Amino acid sequence: MRSERAPWPAVLLLLGIALHAAAEEEIRLFDASGSEVIVRPEGDETLLLHFWATWCPSCVDDLASLGELAGRCGERVRVLAVDAGDGAEVVDAFVRRHAVRLPVLRDPEGDAFRALGGHALPTNLYWTRETRERDAGPKSSEEWEARLAALGCSVGGGEPRVSSP
């Protein structure tokens, strides 16, 4: 009696699809100490991952504008700045020099950035439990204000709130 077996290529393909789907449920990044941090949207929040790099001139203004506004988002929108590809010491020096006001995580090899379809910096991932949307390019303060307002963030006033990764 001959047993029926699934062909190995099909099994490996299905396993690869399952692993890819599971990986999309969270993103693994690193904090300033080098510890792994798993990020994903929590509850009804929108998670905004702002990918940037220390060598990107337009990222400096983008980080400043976004940092100014994001502190007023409350619980509805969580904004994280994610350096794509720089070393820890370079990122730390940049954050101090430019007084970055956002929580900063690192994607040391740019793996998460590329996996999410990033091709240019800065790139933004707007992520909820139901959707993911991406855009690229720097934004003016007015563009950030409009974008954050569309996400449900009231940026018109109130006390700043610093979010954590």
Backbone as CSV, one residue per row, in Angstrom:
resi,resn,N_x,N_y,N_z,CA_x,CA_y,CA_z,C_x,C_y,C_z
1,MET,0.835,-1.164,0.000,0.000,0.000,0.000,0.890,1.242,0.000
2,ARG,0.635,2.143,-0.877,1.452,3.341,-1.041,0.776,4.511,-0.333
3,SER,1.564,5.250,0.498,0.986,6.407,1.184,1.096,7.644,0.292
4,GLU,0.116,8.504,0.420,0.112,9.760,-0.339,0.877,10.815,0.444
5,ARG,1.829,11.448,-0.197,2.613,12.501,0.442,2.543,13.758,-0.405
6,ALA,2.530,14.865,0.286,2.581,16.146,-0.433,3.989,16.327,-0.988
7,PRO,4.097,16.803,-2.198,5.434,17.034,-2.750,6.149,18.122,-1.941
8,TRP,7.459,17.921,-1.677,8.241,18.848,-0.858,8.187,20.290,-1.345
9,PRO,8.302,20.557,-2.633,8.233,21.968,-3.043,6.925,22.633,-2.633
10,ALA,5.821,21.920,-2.713,4.528,22.493,-2.318,4.487,22.736,-0.811
11,VAL,5.028,21.792,-0.040,5.053,21.951,1.408,5.904,23.160,1.790
12,LEU,7.075,23.275,1.168,7.950,24.411,1.469,7.318,25.727,1.055
13,LEU,6.631,25.752,-0.066,5.949,26.963,-0.515,4.873,27.373,0.477
14,LEU,4.063,26.411,0.931,3.015,26.718,1.909,3.613,27.184,3.230
15,LEU,4.706,26.571,3.665,5.378,26.983,4.883,5.910,28.403,4.734
16,GLY,6.494,28.711,3.589,6.996,30.065,3.327,5.892,31.093,3.350
17,ILE,4.753,30.767,2.776,3.607,31.676,2.777,3.125,31.889,4.207
18,ALA,3.046,30.831,4.992,2.594,30.946,6.374,3.555,31.797,7.192
19,LEU,4.865,31.609,7.016,5.843,32.408,7.743,5.768,33.873,7.327
20,HIS,5.605,34.146,6.032,5.494,35.521,5.552,4.259,36.192,6.144
21,ALA,3.143,35.477,6.178,1.913,36.043,6.738,2.091,36.330,8.217
22,ALA,2.755,35.425,8.946,2.976,35.651,10.372,3.894,36.840,10.599
23,ALA,4.901,37.001,9.757,5.840,38.106,9.904,5.161,39.446,9.690
24,GLU,4.102,39.473,8.896,3.410,40.723,8.633,2.591,41.190,9.836
25,GLU,2.409,40.355,10.821,1.627,40.722,11.993,2.426,41.571,12.973
26,GLU,3.744,41.605,12.825,4.606,42.383,13.693,5.890,42.711,12.945
27,ILE,6.566,43.730,13.445,7.837,44.131,12.854,8.874,44.140,13.966
28,ARG,10.012,43.537,13.697,11.083,43.463,14.690,12.117,44.557,14.393
29,LEU,12.319,45.402,15.395,13.273,46.499,15.298,14.143,46.471,16.549
30,PHE,14.995,47.480,16.727,15.897,47.524,17.871,15.868,48.898,18.513
31,ASP,15.969,48.921,19.850,16.005,50.195,20.555,17.459,50.668,20.675
32,ALA,17.675,51.773,21.379,19.004,52.376,21.491,20.011,51.450,22.162
33,SER,19.542,50.563,23.044,20.452,49.651,23.736,20.764,48.399,22.920
34,GLY,20.099,48.250,21.768,20.308,47.073,20.935,19.331,45.948,21.216
35,SER,18.404,46.163,22.134,17.397,45.146,22.443,16.328,45.117,21.368
36,GLU,15.880,43.916,21.056,14.829,43.758,20.054,13.499,44.294,20.592
37,VAL,12.794,45.012,19.720,11.483,45.554,20.046,10.521,45.081,18.960
38,ILE,9.411,44.501,19.374,8.405,44.062,18.416,7.316,45.119,18.384
39,VAL,7.043,45.651,17.199,6.009,46.679,17.073,4.866,46.164,16.220
40,ARG,3.687,46.605,16.593,2.452,46.323,15.868,1.408,47.276,16.435
41,PRO,0.369,47.562,15.678,-0.674,48.430,16.223,-1.379,47.748,17.390
42,GLU,-1.719,48.529,18.380,-2.426,48.023,19.551,-3.831,48.604,19.556
43,GLY,-4.814,47.774,19.760,-6.197,48.247,19.831,-6.618,48.956,18.557
44,ASP,-7.196,50.136,18.730,-7.692,50.911,17.587,-6.698,51.958,17.095
45,GLU,-5.482,51.925,17.593,-4.528,52.956,17.213,-4.039,52.780,15.778
46,THR,-3.544,53.872,15.244,-2.778,53.839,14.004,-1.320,53.954,14.404
47,LEU,-0.512,53.058,13.908,0.925,53.086,14.147,1.567,53.702,12.914
48,LEU,2.283,54.794,13.109,2.995,55.452,12.016,4.473,55.191,12.209
49,LEU,5.044,54.405,11.312,6.484,54.162,11.312,7.093,55.090,10.270
50,HIS,7.913,56.014,10.732,8.561,56.992,9.861,9.999,56.537,9.652
51,PHE,10.285,55.941,8.484,11.629,55.448,8.164,12.476,56.593,7.642
52,TRP,13.694,56.720,8.152,14.595,57.809,7.795,16.036,57.301,7.910
53,ALA,16.996,58.151,7.580,18.410,57.810,7.734,19.192,59.079,8.055
54,THR,20.316,58.917,8.704,21.126,60.064,9.116,21.722,60.813,7.936
55,TRP,21.906,60.149,6.811,22.518,60.774,5.628,21.495,61.489,4.753
56,CYS,20.226,61.457,5.117,19.136,62.003,4.318,18.860,63.454,4.736
57,PRO,19.236,64.447,3.910,19.054,65.854,4.303,17.600,66.234,4.569
58,SER,16.677,65.761,3.767,15.267,66.128,3.976,14.670,65.455,5.208
59,CYS,15.313,64.389,5.686,14.808,63.696,6.874,14.938,64.568,8.123
60,VAL,15.917,65.464,8.169,16.107,66.322,9.338,14.868,67.185,9.557
61,ASP,14.426,67.887,8.514,13.241,68.733,8.629,11.986,67.901,8.866
62,ASP,11.909,66.763,8.197,10.749,65.882,8.352,10.610,65.409,9.801
63,LEU,11.722,64.985,10.397,11.694,64.522,11.788,11.293,65.657,12.732
64,ALA,11.780,66.872,12.457,11.442,68.017,13.303,9.952,68.336,13.208
65,SER,9.421,68.401,11.994,7.997,68.714,11.807,7.112,67.647,12.438
66,LEU,7.421,66.399,12.152,6.615,65.298,12.678,6.721,65.230,14.198
67,GLY,7.916,65.426,14.731,8.108,65.396,16.175,7.339,66.486,16.887
68,GLU,7.283,67.653,16.275,6.536,68.775,16.847,5.053,68.440,16.981
69,LEU,4.496,67.801,15.978,3.057,67.520,15.950,2.670,66.209,16.632
70,ALA,3.507,65.203,16.521,3.150,63.862,17.004,2.963,63.805,18.510
71,GLY,3.642,64.669,19.231,3.510,64.675,20.681,2.115,65.036,21.156
72,ARG,1.271,65.528,20.261,-0.090,65.940,20.619,-1.146,64.932,20.146
73,CYS,-0.727,63.755,19.743,-1.664,62.798,19.148,-2.436,61.965,20.149
74,GLY,-2.030,61.924,21.378,-2.755,61.112,22.347,-2.631,59.635,22.025
75,GLU,-3.658,58.899,22.344,-3.632,57.441,22.185,-4.046,56.971,20.799
76,ARG,-4.587,57.836,19.991,-5.123,57.433,18.687,-4.030,57.103,17.671
77,VAL,-2.927,57.856,17.693,-1.842,57.668,16.726,-0.525,57.571,17.486
78,ARG,0.207,56.478,17.257,1.538,56.305,17.853,2.564,56.461,16.742
79,VAL,3.510,57.368,16.936,4.505,57.672,15.913,5.874,57.218,16.403
80,LEU,6.542,56.412,15.572,7.888,55.946,15.864,8.801,56.290,14.700
81,ALA,9.960,56.849,14.999,10.969,57.139,13.978,11.874,55.915,13.879
82,VAL,12.034,55.380,12.673,12.822,54.168,12.488,13.980,54.470,11.534
83,ASP,15.198,54.448,12.084,16.377,54.643,11.244,16.601,53.384,10.415
84,ALA,16.763,53.569,9.122,16.936,52.435,8.201,18.389,52.340,7.744
85,GLY,19.173,51.540,8.446,20.485,51.172,7.946,21.703,51.782,8.599
86,ASP,21.551,52.689,9.545,22.723,53.293,10.182,23.095,52.531,11.449
87,GLY,24.347,52.681,11.863,24.819,52.061,13.086,24.310,52.794,14.319
88,ALA,24.330,52.110,15.442,23.779,52.647,16.689,24.460,53.949,17.111
89,GLU,25.772,54.012,17.044,26.489,55.217,17.474,26.158,56.407,16.581
90,VAL,26.045,56.168,15.291,25.713,57.231,14.343,24.303,57.751,14.621
91,VAL,23.374,56.830,14.856,21.984,57.216,15.142,21.921,58.005,16.443
92,ASP,22.579,57.518,17.489,22.552,58.207,18.777,23.095,59.628,18.662
93,ALA,24.204,59.797,17.947,24.782,61.136,17.767,23.827,62.041,16.997
94,PHE,23.192,61.508,15.970,22.235,62.275,15.165,21.048,62.718,16.025
95,VAL,20.510,61.809,16.807,19.341,62.095,17.649,19.675,63.203,18.642
96,ARG,20.866,63.147,19.248,21.282,64.195,20.190,21.495,65.528,19.465
97,ARG,22.213,65.497,18.362,22.545,66.724,17.622,21.291,67.443,17.128
98,HIS,20.291,66.685,16.687,19.082,67.287,16.114,17.903,67.305,17.079
99,ALA,18.133,66.923,18.330,17.092,66.930,19.365,15.795,66.292,18.858
100,VAL,15.915,65.083,18.323,14.752,64.363,17.797,13.778,64.111,18.946
101,ARG,12.524,64.485,18.736,11.502,64.416,19.780,10.632,63.167,19.680
102,LEU,10.931,62.291,18.780,10.156,61.056,18.607,10.902,59.883,19.218
103,PRO,10.180,58.841,19.641,10.867,57.608,20.021,11.571,57.054,18.783
104,VAL,12.838,56.689,18.945,13.641,56.230,17.810,13.957,54.749,17.971
105,LEU,13.680,54.002,16.914,14.067,52.596,16.821,14.989,52.451,15.627
106,ARG,15.686,51.321,15.570,16.625,51.098,14.470,16.271,49.842,13.686
107,ASP,16.500,49.927,12.397,16.400,48.804,11.467,17.804,48.710,10.857
108,PRO,18.760,48.116,11.606,20.190,48.236,11.269,20.568,47.839,9.848
109,GLU,19.967,46.825,9.312,20.295,46.375,7.960,19.267,46.840,6.938
110,GLY,18.223,47.538,7.385,17.170,47.994,6.485,16.229,46.872,6.055
111,ASP,16.250,45.753,6.774,15.427,44.599,6.390,13.934,44.900,6.460
112,ALA,13.484,45.502,7.556,12.061,45.819,7.694,11.647,46.841,6.642
113,PHE,12.494,47.836,6.419,12.224,48.872,5.420,11.992,48.245,4.041
114,ARG,12.892,47.366,3.620,12.751,46.711,2.316,11.564,45.754,2.287
115,ALA,11.339,45.012,3.376,10.218,44.061,3.426,8.879,44.776,3.304
116,LEU,8.831,46.015,3.763,7.599,46.792,3.690,7.475,47.546,2.374
117,GLY,8.396,47.306,1.459,8.318,47.917,0.140,8.947,49.290,0.039
118,GLY,9.752,49.668,1.035,10.404,50.971,0.993,11.495,51.022,-0.063
119,HIS,11.527,52.157,-0.794,12.550,52.339,-1.831,13.283,53.660,-1.686
120,ALA,12.660,54.631,-1.025,13.252,55.961,-0.878,12.999,56.440,0.547
121,LEU,13.870,57.313,1.007,13.706,57.870,2.347,13.426,59.354,2.249
122,PRO,12.605,59.869,3.128,11.838,59.159,4.136,10.652,58.402,3.539
123,THR,10.253,57.341,4.213,9.063,56.560,3.861,8.233,56.386,5.126
124,ASN,6.924,56.434,4.978,6.008,56.310,6.101,5.090,55.118,5.911
125,LEU,4.929,54.353,6.975,3.977,53.254,6.985,2.895,53.605,7.996
126,TYR,1.654,53.698,7.523,0.492,53.952,8.360,-0.185,52.594,8.531
127,TRP,-0.218,52.081,9.757,-0.591,50.688,9.977,-1.641,50.598,11.075
128,THR,-2.777,49.981,10.741,-3.800,49.645,11.729,-3.952,48.131,11.703
129,ARG,-4.825,47.619,12.521,-5.069,46.166,12.501,-5.662,45.714,11.173
130,GLU,-6.339,46.611,10.468,-7.008,46.246,9.215,-6.245,46.657,7.956
131,THR,-5.457,47.703,8.025,-4.852,48.229,6.800,-3.399,48.616,6.998
132,ARG,-2.721,48.681,5.875,-1.372,49.247,5.801,-1.337,50.146,4.578
133,GLU,-0.807,51.329,4.772,-0.655,52.275,3.670,0.749,52.854,3.766
134,ARG,1.349,53.099,2.625,2.719,53.609,2.601,2.787,54.822,1.693
135,ASP,3.594,55.797,2.083,3.931,56.886,1.175,5.392,57.260,1.399
136,ALA,5.935,57.981,0.467,7.347,58.358,0.541,7.491,59.850,0.303
137,GLY,8.609,60.359,0.737,8.930,61.755,0.503,8.703,62.609,1.721
138,PRO,9.471,63.663,1.842,9.303,64.562,2.981,7.994,65.330,2.884
139,LYS,7.557,65.812,4.034,6.316,66.575,4.106,6.587,67.887,4.848
140,SER,5.866,68.914,4.480,5.938,70.175,5.214,5.159,70.012,6.517
141,SER,5.290,70.969,7.418,4.516,70.933,8.665,3.027,70.893,8.386
142,GLU,2.602,71.660,7.377,1.179,71.692,7.022,0.712,70.340,6.492
143,GLU,1.544,69.683,5.677,1.187,68.357,5.162,1.111,67.339,6.296
144,TRP,2.063,67.406,7.247,2.021,66.491,8.384,0.786,66.742,9.233
145,GLU,0.467,68.008,9.451,-0.707,68.333,10.257,-1.973,67.764,9.621
146,ALA,-2.112,67.925,8.308,-3.286,67.399,7.601,-3.304,65.869,7.649
147,ARG,-2.160,65.247,7.446,-2.090,63.781,7.437,-2.434,63.217,8.813
148,LEU,-1.859,63.799,9.865,-2.140,63.326,11.215,-3.598,63.567,11.593
149,ALA,-4.153,64.703,11.182,-5.573,64.975,11.448,-6.449,63.932,10.762
150,ALA,-6.092,63.546,9.538,-6.854,62.528,8.811,-6.792,61.169,9.522
151,LEU,-5.731,60.953,10.284,-5.588,59.703,11.037,-6.308,59.755,12.383
152,GLY,-6.877,60.914,12.713,-7.599,61.040,13.967,-6.821,61.719,15.063
153,CYS,-5.729,62.353,14.702,-4.883,63.025,15.674,-5.257,64.501,15.729
154,SER,-5.562,64.985,16.909,-5.866,66.404,17.086,-4.561,67.120,17.386
155,VAL,-4.034,67.832,16.410,-2.729,68.483,16.578,-2.868,69.972,16.821
156,GLY,-4.073,70.456,17.065,-4.286,71.887,17.211,-3.914,72.456,18.562
157,GLY,-3.627,71.668,19.543,-3.287,72.211,20.846,-3.205,71.133,21.884
158,GLY,-3.162,71.551,23.138,-3.054,70.595,24.230,-1.613,70.343,24.596
159,GLU,-1.433,69.577,25.626,-0.099,69.274,26.110,0.551,68.167,25.275
160,PRO,1.815,68.326,24.949,2.506,67.268,24.213,2.568,65.974,25.021
161,ARG,2.517,64.867,24.334,2.632,63.551,24.948,3.701,62.792,24.195
162,VAL,4.677,62.279,24.892,5.721,61.491,24.257,5.310,60.035,24.329
163,SER,5.232,59.388,23.153,4.862,57.973,23.140,6.102,57.113,23.295
164,SER,5.902,55.889,23.644,7.013,54.947,23.756,6.868,53.889,22.687
165,PRO,7.974,53.247,22.344,7.902,52.220,21.299,6.971,51.136,21.689
